[in-house]
Amino acid sequence: MRISFDLDDVLFVSPDRYETEPALHFPFNRLFPDRLRKGTPQLIHDLQHAGFEVWVYTSSLRTETYIKNLFRRYGVKFDRIINGERHQKEVQRKRPQPLPQKMPNFYHISLHIDDEKAILENARQYGFRAMRVYEPDEHWAEKVLAEAKRIRKIEENSEST
Amino acid sequence: MDNKAQSEEKLEQIERFFVQYGAVPAGLKAAEAISGERRIFERQGVYYRAGTAVFDGKQFYLLSSIDNPKYAEIGILEDIDALPSDAPASAIEKAVRCAFGIEPYPEE
């Protein structure tokens, strides 16, 4: 099962408001200034260890190279990264009607984690599953893992019927 | 801080490691002219470049990379590793091997 994460205010957070992973040591903190929400590397490892494919799906125009190399410094390797440019190229394409910034079902993503309220409305409208993570919460990682396992169980049950 | 000749030698050393591990000059002369930076190399569809930067008065040698040819063609690469100016050849070689994915970073 595939699970994807937005970046800004989900995995990339401000240390003024959230507990964060330790900053990379100098000068890597200059090359990769974004800060990770505390618990992010462990959560990604736990999900992958539990058999989930873990993706980044962001509307940000940060390059895949930047995202991949920042997370490498924290020992994290995503199965795939979709940034704003890739979404535009592969999902929006030349469609005259603008689609939402993220369409997880296009990539067969079973659960998308995001901070935006609109993602839940889009999930209802376009038929995908989303979970909102948007406040400091020391249990956020456990909740994401629990929700991922719950969704997987639903999908397994529906496949067997 | 290295002088100009020392810097040039170190940058050429990085580029020799690029070639040793299978990269070739990408021939992106327009990109090099636009950016004013050094030659861009290519290996398995990923682009690399050596450079320098000063952070807080300290000189570092940079490894830059991008996997998007559209960006490479206009000389835009991301800085992915930084080595202090006194880094020995062995450290530079290891950094190139990590950047190329031949061996993992210590954190991995």
Interface residues (C-beta under 8 A of the other chain):
Chain A: F26 P27 F28 R30 L31 T63 E64 T65 Y66 N69 R72 R73 Y74 G75 K77 E85
Chain B: A53 F55 D56 K58 F60 S65 I66 D67 N68 Y71 L77 E78 D79 I80 D81 A82 Y105 E107 E108
